[in-house]
Amino acid sequence: MRLRVEFTTEPFDLDEAPPHALVAREVIEAAALDAVDVGPFGNTAEGGSEAVLDAVDALLRKALAAGATRVSLQVNVVGGGDR
């Protein structure tokens, strides 16, 4: 199964990316995912279910530890296939 995750971390800082946003970006870019798109107001990535779920776990733990006060995310099934 393939999944798509969309997420944002808060608080926002329009002048400079806060540490929690940088950590979240690093987690997603380092994960075994494809179709990664990071931006200032939202981020998306797709991959096999295990890779996405592992990345979401790491994202939540590391972003909160780095100062995020809120992490909003949505996970959708986008198609079939191997993990």
KOLGU-4560 file (N, C-alpha, C; in nm, 3 decimals, padded with zeros to 5 digits):
<recs>
<n_xx: 00.085 n_yy: -00.118 n_zz: 00.000 ca_xx: 00.000 ca_yy: 00.000 ca_zz: 00.000 c_xx: 00.089 c_yy: 00.124 c_zz: 00.000 mol: A seq: 1 type: MET>
<n_xx: 00.050 n_yy: 00.224 n_zz: -00.078 ca_xx: 00.121 ca_yy: 00.353 ca_zz: -00.079 c_xx: 00.042 c_yy: 00.454 c_zz: 00.002 mol: A seq: 2 type: ARG>
<n_xx: 00.116 n_yy: 00.537 n_zz: 00.073 ca_xx: 00.055 ca_yy: 00.642 ca_zz: 00.153 c_xx: 00.114 c_yy: 00.777 c_zz: 00.115 mol: A seq: 3 type: LEU>
<n_xx: 00.034 n_yy: 00.880 n_zz: 00.136 ca_xx: 00.080 ca_yy: 01.018 ca_zz: 00.121 c_xx: 00.062 c_yy: 01.087 c_zz: 00.255 mol: A seq: 4 type: ARG>
<n_xx: 00.166 n_yy: 01.153 n_zz: 00.302 ca_xx: 00.157 ca_yy: 01.231 ca_zz: 00.424 c_xx: 00.172 c_yy: 01.379 c_zz: 00.388 mol: A seq: 5 type: VAL>
<n_xx: 00.087 n_yy: 01.460 n_zz: 00.448 ca_xx: 00.095 ca_yy: 01.605 ca_zz: 00.436 c_xx: 00.106 c_yy: 01.658 c_zz: 00.578 mol: A seq: 6 type: GLU>
<n_xx: 00.201 n_yy: 01.750 n_zz: 00.601 ca_xx: 00.219 ca_yy: 01.798 ca_zz: 00.737 c_xx: 00.270 c_yy: 01.941 c_zz: 00.742 mol: A seq: 7 type: PHE>
<n_xx: 00.245 n_yy: 02.005 n_zz: 00.855 ca_xx: 00.302 ca_yy: 02.135 ca_zz: 00.889 c_xx: 00.342 c_yy: 02.130 c_zz: 01.036 mol: A seq: 8 type: THR>
<n_xx: 00.441 n_yy: 02.213 n_zz: 01.070 ca_xx: 00.480 ca_yy: 02.228 ca_zz: 01.209 c_xx: 00.463 c_yy: 02.374 c_zz: 01.247 mol: A seq: 9 type: THR>
<n_xx: 00.436 n_yy: 02.397 n_zz: 01.373 ca_xx: 00.417 ca_yy: 02.533 ca_zz: 01.423 c_xx: 00.497 c_yy: 02.550 c_zz: 01.551 mol: A seq: 10 type: GLU>
<n_xx: 00.532 n_yy: 02.668 n_zz: 01.590 ca_xx: 00.490 ca_yy: 02.797 ca_zz: 01.536 c_xx: 00.565 c_yy: 02.834 c_zz: 01.408 mol: A seq: 11 type: PRO>
<n_xx: 00.500 n_yy: 02.917 n_zz: 01.328 ca_xx: 00.558 ca_yy: 02.966 ca_zz: 01.203 c_xx: 00.652 c_yy: 03.082 c_zz: 01.231 mol: A seq: 12 type: PHE>
<n_xx: 00.750 n_yy: 03.095 n_zz: 01.146 ca_xx: 00.838 ca_yy: 03.212 ca_zz: 01.147 c_xx: 00.866 c_yy: 03.243 c_zz: 01.000 mol: A seq: 13 type: ASP>
<n_xx: 00.813 n_yy: 03.354 n_zz: 00.952 ca_xx: 00.828 ca_yy: 03.386 ca_zz: 00.811 c_xx: 00.967 c_yy: 03.439 c_zz: 00.776 mol: A seq: 14 type: LEU>
<n_xx: 01.042 n_yy: 03.483 n_zz: 00.875 ca_xx: 01.175 ca_yy: 03.537 ca_zz: 00.849 c_xx: 01.282 c_yy: 03.429 c_zz: 00.840 mol: A seq: 15 type: ASP>
<n_xx: 01.269 n_yy: 03.326 n_zz: 00.921 ca_xx: 01.371 ca_yy: 03.221 ca_zz: 00.927 c_xx: 01.305 c_yy: 03.090 c_zz: 00.969 mol: A seq: 16 type: GLU>
<n_xx: 01.343 n_yy: 02.982 n_zz: 00.904 ca_xx: 01.285 ca_yy: 02.852 ca_zz: 00.938 c_xx: 01.326 c_yy: 02.814 c_zz: 01.081 mol: A seq: 17 type: ALA>
<n_xx: 01.229 n_yy: 02.785 n_zz: 01.168 ca_xx: 01.261 ca_yy: 02.747 ca_zz: 01.305 c_xx: 01.324 c_yy: 02.608 c_zz: 01.310 mol: A seq: 18 type: PRO>
<n_xx: 01.393 n_yy: 02.577 n_zz: 01.420 ca_xx: 01.459 ca_yy: 02.447 ca_zz: 01.432 c_xx: 01.366 c_yy: 02.328 c_zz: 01.409 mol: A seq: 19 type: PRO>
<n_xx: 01.243 n_yy: 02.334 n_zz: 01.459 ca_xx: 01.151 ca_yy: 02.221 ca_zz: 01.442 c_xx: 01.116 c_yy: 02.198 c_zz: 01.295 mol: A seq: 20 type: HIS>
<n_xx: 01.109 n_yy: 02.305 n_zz: 01.218 ca_xx: 01.079 ca_yy: 02.291 ca_zz: 01.074 c_xx: 01.199 c_yy: 02.230 c_zz: 01.002 mol: A seq: 21 type: ALA>
<n_xx: 01.318 n_yy: 02.271 n_zz: 01.039 ca_xx: 01.438 ca_yy: 02.215 ca_zz: 00.977 c_xx: 01.453 c_yy: 02.067 c_zz: 01.009 mol: A seq: 22 type: LEU>
<n_xx: 01.425 n_yy: 02.029 n_zz: 01.133 ca_xx: 01.433 ca_yy: 01.888 ca_zz: 01.173 c_xx: 01.329 c_yy: 01.806 c_zz: 01.097 mol: A seq: 23 type: VAL>
<n_xx: 01.208 n_yy: 01.857 n_zz: 01.085 ca_xx: 01.103 ca_yy: 01.785 ca_zz: 01.013 c_xx: 01.144 c_yy: 01.764 c_zz: 00.867 mol: A seq: 24 type: ALA>
<n_xx: 01.199 n_yy: 01.866 n_zz: 00.807 ca_xx: 01.244 ca_yy: 01.856 ca_zz: 00.668 c_xx: 01.355 c_yy: 01.751 c_zz: 00.654 mol: A seq: 25 type: ARG>
<n_xx: 01.450 n_yy: 01.751 n_zz: 00.747 ca_xx: 01.560 ca_yy: 01.654 ca_zz: 00.743 c_xx: 01.508 c_yy: 01.511 c_zz: 00.756 mol: A seq: 26 type: GLU>
<n_xx: 01.412 n_yy: 01.490 n_zz: 00.844 ca_xx: 01.355 ca_yy: 01.356 ca_zz: 00.864 c_xx: 01.291 c_yy: 01.307 c_zz: 00.734 mol: A seq: 27 type: VAL>
<n_xx: 01.210 n_yy: 01.390 n_zz: 00.673 ca_xx: 01.139 ca_yy: 01.350 ca_zz: 00.552 c_xx: 01.235 c_yy: 01.329 c_zz: 00.435 mol: A seq: 28 type: ILE>
<n_xx: 01.331 n_yy: 01.419 n_zz: 00.420 ca_xx: 01.425 ca_yy: 01.405 ca_zz: 00.310 c_xx: 01.517 c_yy: 01.284 c_zz: 00.326 mol: A seq: 29 type: GLU>
<n_xx: 01.544 n_yy: 01.243 n_zz: 00.450 ca_xx: 01.632 ca_yy: 01.128 ca_zz: 00.475 c_xx: 01.558 c_yy: 00.995 c_zz: 00.471 mol: A seq: 30 type: ALA>
<n_xx: 01.427 n_yy: 00.998 n_zz: 00.478 ca_xx: 01.348 ca_yy: 00.875 ca_zz: 00.479 c_xx: 01.344 c_yy: 00.812 c_zz: 00.340 mol: A seq: 31 type: ALA>
<n_xx: 01.311 n_yy: 00.685 n_zz: 00.337 ca_xx: 01.302 ca_yy: 00.610 ca_zz: 00.210 c_xx: 01.167 c_yy: 00.639 c_zz: 00.143 mol: A seq: 32 type: ALA>
<n_xx: 01.146 n_yy: 00.765 n_zz: 00.110 ca_xx: 01.020 ca_yy: 00.809 ca_zz: 00.048 c_xx: 01.049 c_yy: 00.867 c_zz: -00.090 mol: A seq: 33 type: LEU>
<n_xx: 00.944 n_yy: 00.879 n_zz: -00.169 ca_xx: 00.958 ca_yy: 00.945 ca_zz: -00.298 c_xx: 00.853 c_yy: 01.055 c_zz: -00.308 mol: A seq: 34 type: ASP>
<n_xx: 00.860 n_yy: 01.132 n_zz: -00.411 ca_xx: 00.766 ca_yy: 01.243 ca_zz: -00.433 c_xx: 00.764 c_yy: 01.339 c_zz: -00.313 mol: A seq: 35 type: ALA>
<n_xx: 00.881 n_yy: 01.369 n_zz: -00.259 ca_xx: 00.892 ca_yy: 01.461 ca_zz: -00.145 c_xx: 00.885 c_yy: 01.605 c_zz: -00.195 mol: A seq: 36 type: VAL>
<n_xx: 00.799 n_yy: 01.684 n_zz: -00.132 ca_xx: 00.786 ca_yy: 01.825 ca_zz: -00.166 c_xx: 00.780 c_yy: 01.904 c_zz: -00.036 mol: A seq: 37 type: ASP>
<n_xx: 00.884 n_yy: 01.980 n_zz: -00.006 ca_xx: 00.885 ca_yy: 02.060 ca_zz: 00.116 c_xx: 00.872 c_yy: 02.206 c_zz: 00.081 mol: A seq: 38 type: VAL>
<n_xx: 00.798 n_yy: 02.278 n_zz: 00.163 ca_xx: 00.776 ca_yy: 02.420 ca_zz: 00.138 c_xx: 00.752 c_yy: 02.493 c_zz: 00.267 mol: A seq: 39 type: GLY>
<n_xx: 00.738 n_yy: 02.625 n_zz: 00.261 ca_xx: 00.723 ca_yy: 02.704 ca_zz: 00.383 c_xx: 00.589 c_yy: 02.686 c_zz: 00.454 mol: A seq: 40 type: PRO>
<n_xx: 00.486 n_yy: 02.645 n_zz: 00.382 ca_xx: 00.354 ca_yy: 02.634 ca_zz: 00.443 c_xx: 00.297 c_yy: 02.494 c_zz: 00.445 mol: A seq: 41 type: PHE>
<n_xx: 00.369 n_yy: 02.397 n_zz: 00.392 ca_xx: 00.321 ca_yy: 02.260 ca_zz: 00.392 c_xx: 00.419 c_yy: 02.170 c_zz: 00.322 mol: A seq: 42 type: GLY>
<n_xx: 00.414 n_yy: 02.044 n_zz: 00.358 ca_xx: 00.507 ca_yy: 01.946 ca_zz: 00.306 c_xx: 00.431 c_yy: 01.819 c_zz: 00.273 mol: A seq: 43 type: ASN>
<n_xx: 00.472 n_yy: 01.752 n_zz: 00.166 ca_xx: 00.410 ca_yy: 01.625 ca_zz: 00.131 c_xx: 00.518 c_yy: 01.525 c_zz: 00.092 mol: A seq: 44 type: THR>
<n_xx: 00.485 n_yy: 01.399 n_zz: 00.111 ca_xx: 00.573 ca_yy: 01.291 ca_zz: 00.068 c_xx: 00.489 c_yy: 01.166 c_zz: 00.049 mol: A seq: 45 type: ALA>
<n_xx: 00.535 n_yy: 01.079 n_zz: -00.039 ca_xx: 00.468 ca_yy: 00.953 ca_zz: -00.064 c_xx: 00.568 c_yy: 00.841 c_zz: -00.055 mol: A seq: 46 type: GLU>
<n_xx: 00.515 n_yy: 00.723 n_zz: -00.026 ca_xx: 00.599 ca_yy: 00.604 ca_zz: -00.023 c_xx: 00.520 c_yy: 00.485 c_zz: 00.025 mol: A seq: 47 type: GLY>
<n_xx: 00.593 n_yy: 00.375 n_zz: 00.043 ca_xx: 00.531 ca_yy: 00.255 ca_zz: 00.097 c_xx: 00.484 c_yy: 00.280 c_zz: 00.240 mol: A seq: 48 type: GLY>
<n_xx: 00.386 n_yy: 00.203 n_zz: 00.283 ca_xx: 00.324 ca_yy: 00.229 ca_zz: 00.413 c_xx: 00.424 c_yy: 00.223 c_zz: 00.528 mol: A seq: 49 type: SER>
<n_xx: 00.512 n_yy: 00.125 n_zz: 00.530 ca_xx: 00.608 ca_yy: 00.115 ca_zz: 00.640 c_xx: 00.702 c_yy: 00.235 c_zz: 00.642 mol: A seq: 50 type: GLU>
<n_xx: 00.750 n_yy: 00.277 n_zz: 00.527 ca_xx: 00.841 ca_yy: 00.392 ca_zz: 00.521 c_xx: 00.772 c_yy: 00.520 c_zz: 00.566 mol: A seq: 51 type: ALA>
<n_xx: 00.648 n_yy: 00.540 n_zz: 00.523 ca_xx: 00.574 ca_yy: 00.660 ca_zz: 00.564 c_xx: 00.546 c_yy: 00.658 c_zz: 00.713 mol: A seq: 52 type: VAL>
<n_xx: 00.501 n_yy: 00.545 n_zz: 00.765 ca_xx: 00.469 ca_yy: 00.538 ca_zz: 00.908 c_xx: 00.595 c_yy: 00.555 c_zz: 00.993 mol: A seq: 53 type: LEU>
<n_xx: 00.706 n_yy: 00.498 n_zz: 00.951 ca_xx: 00.831 ca_yy: 00.518 ca_zz: 01.024 c_xx: 00.873 c_yy: 00.665 c_zz: 01.020 mol: A seq: 54 type: ASP>
<n_xx: 00.858 n_yy: 00.729 n_zz: 00.905 ca_xx: 00.894 ca_yy: 00.870 ca_zz: 00.891 c_xx: 00.803 c_yy: 00.958 c_zz: 00.977 mol: A seq: 55 type: ALA>
<n_xx: 00.674 n_yy: 00.928 n_zz: 00.982 ca_xx: 00.580 ca_yy: 01.005 ca_zz: 01.064 c_xx: 00.617 c_yy: 00.993 c_zz: 01.212 mol: A seq: 56 type: VAL>
<n_xx: 00.651 n_yy: 00.873 n_zz: 01.255 ca_xx: 00.692 ca_yy: 00.853 ca_zz: 01.394 c_xx: 00.814 c_yy: 00.939 c_zz: 01.427 mol: A seq: 57 type: ASP>
<n_xx: 00.916 n_yy: 00.933 n_zz: 01.342 ca_xx: 01.038 ca_yy: 01.011 ca_zz: 01.364 c_xx: 01.009 c_yy: 01.161 c_zz: 01.355 mol: A seq: 58 type: ALA>
<n_xx: 00.927 n_yy: 01.199 n_zz: 01.260 ca_xx: 00.890 ca_yy: 01.340 ca_zz: 01.243 c_xx: 00.826 c_yy: 01.395 c_zz: 01.369 mol: A seq: 59 type: LEU>
<n_xx: 00.728 n_yy: 01.325 n_zz: 01.423 ca_xx: 00.660 ca_yy: 01.373 ca_zz: 01.543 c_xx: 00.755 c_yy: 01.383 c_zz: 01.661 mol: A seq: 60 type: LEU>
<n_xx: 00.831 n_yy: 01.280 n_zz: 01.684 ca_xx: 00.923 ca_yy: 01.279 ca_zz: 01.799 c_xx: 01.028 c_yy: 01.390 c_zz: 01.789 mol: A seq: 61 type: ARG>
<n_xx: 01.089 n_yy: 01.403 n_zz: 01.673 ca_xx: 01.200 ca_yy: 01.497 ca_zz: 01.657 c_xx: 01.152 c_yy: 01.642 c_zz: 01.648 mol: A seq: 62 type: LYS>
<n_xx: 01.040 n_yy: 01.666 n_zz: 01.579 ca_xx: 00.990 ca_yy: 01.803 ca_zz: 01.568 c_xx: 00.944 c_yy: 01.855 c_zz: 01.704 mol: A seq: 63 type: ALA>
<n_xx: 00.875 n_yy: 01.772 n_zz: 01.781 ca_xx: 00.832 ca_yy: 01.814 ca_zz: 01.914 c_xx: 00.952 c_yy: 01.838 c_zz: 02.005 mol: A seq: 64 type: LEU>
<n_xx: 01.052 n_yy: 01.752 n_zz: 01.997 ca_xx: 01.173 ca_yy: 01.770 ca_zz: 02.078 c_xx: 01.248 c_yy: 01.897 c_zz: 02.039 mol: A seq: 65 type: ALA>
<n_xx: 01.234 n_yy: 01.940 n_zz: 01.913 ca_xx: 01.302 ca_yy: 02.059 ca_zz: 01.864 c_xx: 01.221 c_yy: 02.187 c_zz: 01.884 mol: A seq: 66 type: ALA>
<n_xx: 01.107 n_yy: 02.178 n_zz: 01.953 ca_xx: 01.032 ca_yy: 02.298 ca_zz: 01.987 c_xx: 00.899 c_yy: 02.319 c_zz: 01.918 mol: A seq: 67 type: GLY>
<n_xx: 00.856 n_yy: 02.226 n_zz: 01.835 ca_xx: 00.723 ca_yy: 02.242 ca_zz: 01.773 c_xx: 00.617 c_yy: 02.240 c_zz: 01.882 mol: A seq: 68 type: ALA>
<n_xx: 00.521 n_yy: 02.330 n_zz: 01.871 ca_xx: 00.409 ca_yy: 02.332 ca_zz: 01.965 c_xx: 00.285 c_yy: 02.268 c_zz: 01.906 mol: A seq: 69 type: THR>
<n_xx: 00.291 n_yy: 02.244 n_zz: 01.774 ca_xx: 00.180 ca_yy: 02.179 ca_zz: 01.706 c_xx: 00.233 c_yy: 02.116 c_zz: 01.578 mol: A seq: 70 type: ARG>
<n_xx: 00.189 n_yy: 01.995 n_zz: 01.551 ca_xx: 00.220 ca_yy: 01.928 ca_zz: 01.424 c_xx: 00.086 c_yy: 01.883 c_zz: 01.368 mol: A seq: 71 type: VAL>
<n_xx: 00.051 n_yy: 01.933 n_zz: 01.252 ca_xx: -00.073 ca_yy: 01.893 ca_zz: 01.185 c_xx: -00.035 c_yy: 01.800 c_zz: 01.072 mol: A seq: 72 type: SER>
<n_xx: -00.102 n_yy: 01.686 n_zz: 01.066 ca_xx: -00.072 ca_yy: 01.596 ca_zz: 00.955 c_xx: -00.194 c_yy: 01.520 c_zz: 00.911 mol: A seq: 73 type: LEU>
<n_xx: -00.184 n_yy: 01.477 n_zz: 00.788 ca_xx: -00.289 ca_yy: 01.396 ca_zz: 00.726 c_xx: -00.220 c_yy: 01.285 c_zz: 00.650 mol: A seq: 74 type: GLN>
<n_xx: -00.271 n_yy: 01.165 n_zz: 00.665 ca_xx: -00.216 ca_yy: 01.050 ca_zz: 00.592 c_xx: -00.328 c_yy: 00.990 c_zz: 00.509 mol: A seq: 75 type: VAL>
<n_xx: -00.302 n_yy: 00.971 n_zz: 00.379 ca_xx: -00.401 ca_yy: 00.915 ca_zz: 00.287 c_xx: -00.344 c_yy: 00.795 c_zz: 00.215 mol: A seq: 76 type: ASN>
<n_xx: -00.429 n_yy: 00.697 n_zz: 00.190 ca_xx: -00.392 ca_yy: 00.585 ca_zz: 00.104 c_xx: -00.404 c_yy: 00.635 c_zz: -00.040 mol: A seq: 77 type: VAL>
<n_xx: -00.299 n_yy: 00.616 n_zz: -00.120 ca_xx: -00.302 ca_yy: 00.667 ca_zz: -00.257 c_xx: -00.299 c_yy: 00.558 c_zz: -00.362 mol: A seq: 78 type: VAL>
<n_xx: -00.290 n_yy: 00.436 n_zz: -00.322 ca_xx: -00.290 ca_yy: 00.328 ca_zz: -00.420 c_xx: -00.241 c_yy: 00.198 c_zz: -00.360 mol: A seq: 79 type: GLY>
<n_xx: -00.245 n_yy: 00.094 n_zz: -00.439 ca_xx: -00.199 ca_yy: -00.036 ca_zz: -00.394 c_xx: -00.053 c_yy: -00.055 c_zz: -00.422 mol: A seq: 80 type: GLY>
<n_xx: -00.006 n_yy: -00.175 n_zz: -00.396 ca_xx: 00.133 ca_yy: -00.208 ca_zz: -00.423 c_xx: 00.204 c_yy: -00.259 c_zz: -00.302 mol: A seq: 81 type: GLY>
<n_xx: 00.330 n_yy: -00.292 n_zz: -00.321 ca_xx: 00.411 ca_yy: -00.347 ca_zz: -00.214 c_xx: 00.451 c_yy: -00.237 c_zz: -00.117 mol: A seq: 82 type: ASP>
<n_xx: 00.490 n_yy: -00.281 n_zz: 00.002 ca_xx: 00.535 ca_yy: -00.189 ca_zz: 00.105 c_xx: 00.669 c_yy: -00.140 c_zz: 00.071 mol: A seq: 83 type: ARG>
</recs>
